[in-house]
Amino acid sequence: MGDRVATGGCDAANLVGMTIDAASIVRRHGGAAATHELYDEGFDRRTLATAVRRRELVRARQGWFCAPGTAPALIAAVRVGGRVTCRSALRLAGIWTRADTRLHVAVPSHAVRLRTMRSPVQRRRDVDDPGCVIHWSDPTGEDRLRVSAASALGHLRNCGDIEEVAAAADSILRLGLASAAELHAMAESLPSSVRHAIAGVDGICESGIETMLWRWMRRHRIDARRQVSIPTVGRIDFLLGRLVIEVDGRSYHSDPEQFEADRRRDARLSALGYRVLRFSYDQVTTRMSEVGVAILAAIARGDANE
């Protein structure tokens, strides 16, 4: 290959422009490119090594490169030998899921020589890698860094429950990442339980825990209004007659200003004649029966009456 190292006839002297072209070619290949693919584009071993040293390319593992600025989770997935999926892929897109610090990676069923997510030389068969969850599958899609939203939802069903899948689908609608028709088409290849859960969401709830609580109320034939604006208070999560039901996000306990603001809202609601039930993230996601008992008791004693 000699000194002719780039497409368009550039030579090794034009190294800066050359490595910029390398990054663009990696992106064109779906976010990750194999060494032989870059060689086919006209690059050689020396210029690739220089690009890595100058941080103009990222070597994820032997034989694979990513573009600079690629999210660490995506690079780690390539290092393992696959693409991000499940909660990792959904949260990277801003889609709600339960909290999970592990990296979820979709790996083709025929893959061998998987690495750990932190080291390109340590093989998973030799080293414990508890922070990485492998999903053995052959998802479709041109992006080499992450699976499609449909595949991620399908994998989410393996790690979570159907309520979390519905909440993630509702988040997709709320964020405008897909229309209802597109979401339903996306789910056609997924299990019937997933399709049924997705069919019931509409994107009105503003968080995943709201969706989970709303679905519980629907199953119990509780007809609560969502995202209702009350003068001098603002929007509240659920309104059932004179009963206000609010759910707090996961960061609630670490935000003292939000804590005080919510207490002011609760006091104002009480002054206006409303009764307030407030539940935490953990209550909704892990102790829904506790939440349900409280809501049913409030309704039984007349708190929801006008």
C-alpha positions in Angstrom: 0.0 0.0 0.0 3.1 2.2 0.4 2.6 5.9 1.3 -0.7 6.1 -0.4 -2.9 5.9 2.7 -6.2 7.8 2.1 -9.1 7.8 -0.3 -8.9 10.6 -2.9 -5.2 10.1 -3.5 -3.9 11.9 -0.4 -0.5 10.7 0.9 0.9 10.2 4.4 2.1 13.8 4.6 -1.5 15.0 4.9 -1.9 13.0 8.2 -4.2 15.5 10.0 -6.9 15.5 7.3 -6.3 11.8 6.9 -7.3 11.0 10.5 -10.4 13.2 10.3 -11.4 11.2 7.3 -10.8 8.0 9.3 -13.3 9.2 12.0 -15.9 10.0 9.4 -15.5 6.6 7.8 -16.0 5.0 11.2 -19.2 6.9 11.6 -20.3 5.9 8.1 -19.8 2.2 9.1 -22.4 2.6 11.8 -20.2 3.9 14.6 -17.6 1.2 14.7 -15.2 0.0 12.0 -13.0 -3.1 11.7 -9.4 -2.7 10.8 -9.8 -4.4 7.4 -12.6 -2.0 6.5 -10.3 1.0 7.2 -7.6 -0.7 5.1 -10.1 -1.1 2.3 -10.6 2.7 2.5 -6.9 3.2 1.9 -5.5 3.5 5.4 -2.6 1.5 6.8 -1.3 0.3 10.1 1.0 3.3 10.7 -1.6 6.0 10.1 -4.2 4.2 12.2 -1.7 3.9 15.1 -1.0 7.6 14.8 -4.6 8.5 14.8 -5.2 6.5 18.0 -2.1 8.1 19.7 -3.5 11.5 18.8 -6.9 10.5 20.1 -8.4 11.1 16.7 -9.7 7.5 16.7 -10.5 5.2 19.7 -9.3 1.6 19.6 -12.1 -0.2 21.4 -10.4 -3.6 21.1 -8.1 -5.4 18.7 -9.4 -4.9 15.2 -12.1 -2.4 16.1 -12.2 1.4 16.2 -14.7 4.0 17.3 -14.9 7.7 16.5 -13.8 10.2 19.2 -16.6 11.5 21.3 -18.4 8.1 21.3 -20.2 7.5 24.6 -18.1 5.3 27.0 -20.9 2.8 27.3 -21.0 2.3 23.5 -17.2 1.8 23.3 -17.4 -0.7 26.2 -20.0 -2.6 24.3 -17.8 -2.8 21.3 -15.0 -3.9 23.6 -17.1 -6.7 24.9 -18.0 -7.8 21.4 -21.5 -6.5 20.8 -23.9 -3.5 21.0 -25.6 -1.8 23.9 -29.2 -3.0 24.5 -31.9 -3.2 27.1 -31.8 -0.6 29.8 -28.4 0.7 28.6 -29.5 1.5 25.1 -32.9 2.9 26.2 -31.4 5.2 28.8 -28.8 6.5 26.4 -31.7 7.6 24.2 -33.3 9.4 27.2 -36.0 6.7 27.6 -37.1 5.8 31.1 -36.2 2.5 32.7 -35.6 1.3 36.2 -32.1 2.4 37.5 -29.4 0.0 36.6 -25.7 0.7 36.6 -24.8 -2.5 34.7 -23.9 -2.4 31.0 -26.3 -4.5 28.8 -24.7 -5.8 25.7 -26.4 -7.7 22.8 -23.9 -10.3 21.4 -24.5 -12.5 18.3 -25.2 -16.1 19.1 -22.1 -17.2 17.2 -19.7 -14.7 18.9 -16.5 -16.0 20.5 -13.6 -14.5 22.4 -15.7 -11.9 24.3 -13.8 -9.4 26.4 -14.7 -7.7 29.6 -16.2 -4.3 29.4 -13.1 -2.6 31.0 -10.2 -4.4 29.3 -9.7 -5.2 25.6 -7.4 -8.1 26.5 -9.2 -9.9 29.4 -11.5 -12.6 28.2 -14.9 -13.0 29.9 -14.4 -16.7 30.3 -11.3 -16.0 32.5 -12.4 -13.0 34.5 -15.6 -12.2 36.4 -17.4 -9.3 34.9 -20.5 -8.7 37.1 -21.1 -5.2 35.7 -21.9 -6.5 32.3 -25.1 -8.4 31.3 -24.9 -10.4 28.0 -28.0 -10.8 25.9 -27.4 -13.5 23.3 -29.3 -12.5 20.2 -29.0 -11.5 16.6 -30.8 -8.1 16.5 -31.2 -6.3 13.2 -30.2 -2.8 12.4 -27.4 -0.9 10.7 -26.0 0.8 13.9 -23.1 -1.2 15.2 -23.1 0.6 18.6 -26.7 0.0 19.7 -29.6 -2.2 18.9 -33.0 -0.9 17.6 -35.5 0.4 20.1 -37.7 -2.7 19.4 -34.8 -5.1 20.2 -34.0 -3.1 23.4 -37.6 -3.4 24.5 -37.6 -7.1 23.9 -34.4 -7.5 25.9 -35.9 -5.3 28.6 -38.6 -7.9 29.1 -35.9 -10.4 30.0 -34.4 -8.2 32.7 -37.5 -6.4 34.0 -41.2 -7.0 34.2 -44.0 -6.0 31.8 -44.7 -2.8 33.8 -41.2 -1.5 33.1 -41.6 -2.4 29.4 -44.9 -0.4 29.2 -43.3 2.5 31.1 -40.3 2.6 28.6 -42.7 2.5 25.6 -44.8 5.3 27.2 -41.5 7.3 27.5 -40.8 6.7 23.8 -44.2 8.3 22.9 -43.8 11.1 25.4 -40.4 12.1 24.0 -41.7 12.0 20.4 -39.1 9.3 19.4 -41.9 7.4 17.6 -45.6 7.7 16.9 -48.1 5.3 18.3 -48.3 3.6 14.9 -44.5 3.3 14.7 -44.4 2.0 18.2 -46.9 -0.7 17.5 -45.2 -1.7 14.3 -41.9 -1.8 16.3 -43.5 -4.3 18.6 -44.9 -6.7 16.0 -41.9 -9.1 16.4 -42.1 -9.0 20.2 -44.0 -11.4 22.5 -47.7 -10.9 22.8 -47.5 -9.7 26.4 -45.2 -6.9 25.3 -47.4 -6.0 22.4 -50.4 -5.8 24.7 -48.6 -3.6 27.2 -47.4 -1.3 24.5 -50.9 -1.0 23.0 -52.2 0.5 26.3 -49.8 3.5 26.5 -50.4 7.0 25.2 -47.5 9.2 26.3 -49.4 11.4 28.7 -47.7 10.4 31.9 -44.5 12.4 32.5 -42.3 9.7 34.0 -42.0 5.9 34.1 -43.2 5.6 37.7 -46.3 7.6 36.8 -47.0 5.1 34.0 -46.6 2.2 36.3 -49.0 3.7 38.8 -51.5 4.7 36.1 -51.5 1.1 34.8 -52.2 -0.2 38.3 -55.1 2.2 38.7 -56.5 1.1 35.4 -56.4 -2.6 36.4 -58.3 -1.6 39.5 -60.9 0.4 37.6 -59.8 3.7 39.2 -60.6 6.5 36.8 -58.0 9.2 37.7 -57.2 12.2 35.6 -53.6 12.7 34.7 -51.5 15.9 34.5 -54.2 18.2 35.8 -53.4 21.9 36.2 -54.7 23.4 39.5 -54.7 27.2 39.7 -52.0 28.6 42.1 -50.5 25.1 42.4 -49.6 23.9 38.9 -49.8 20.5 37.4 -50.3 17.5 39.6 -49.7 13.8 38.6 -53.2 12.3 39.3 -56.5 13.7 40.4 -59.4 11.6 41.6 -62.2 13.7 42.8 -60.6 15.8 45.6 -57.8 13.3 46.0 -54.4 14.3 44.6 -51.8 11.6 44.0 -48.2 12.5 43.4 -45.1 10.4 42.8 -41.6 11.5 43.4 -38.7 10.9 41.1 -35.6 8.9 42.0 -33.5 12.1 42.7 -36.2 13.5 45.1 -34.4 12.6 48.4 -31.1 14.2 47.2 -32.7 17.5 46.2 -33.7 19.6 49.3 -35.1 22.4 47.2 -37.5 20.1 45.5 -38.4 18.6 48.8 -39.4 22.0 50.2 -41.2 23.0 47.0 -43.3 19.8 47.1 -44.2 20.5 50.8 -45.3 24.0 49.8 -47.5 22.5 47.0 -49.0 20.0 49.5 -49.8 22.7 51.9 -51.4 24.8 49.2 -53.5 21.8 48.0 -54.7 21.2 51.5 -55.7 24.8 51.9 -57.7 24.5 48.7 -59.6 21.5 50.1 -57.7 18.6 48.4 -56.3 15.5 50.1 -52.8 14.5 49.1 -51.1 11.1 48.8 -47.4 11.2 47.9 -45.4 8.1 47.0 -41.6 7.6 46.4 -39.8 6.1 43.5 -39.0 3.0 45.5 -42.5 2.5 46.7 -43.9 2.5 43.1 -41.1 0.4 41.6 -40.7 -2.2 44.3 -43.6 -2.0 46.7 -46.7 -1.3 44.6 -48.9 -3.4 46.9 -48.1 -0.9 49.7 -49.1 2.0 47.4 -52.3 0.2 46.3 -53.4 -0.4 49.8 -53.0 3.3 50.7 -54.9 4.5 47.6 -57.8 2.0 48.1 -58.0 3.0 51.8 -58.2 6.7 50.9 -61.0 6.0 48.4 -62.9 3.9 51.0 -62.9 6.6 53.6 -64.1 9.2 51.1 -61.0 11.2 50.4 -61.8 11.2 46.7 -65.3 12.6 47.2 -66.1 16.0 45.7 
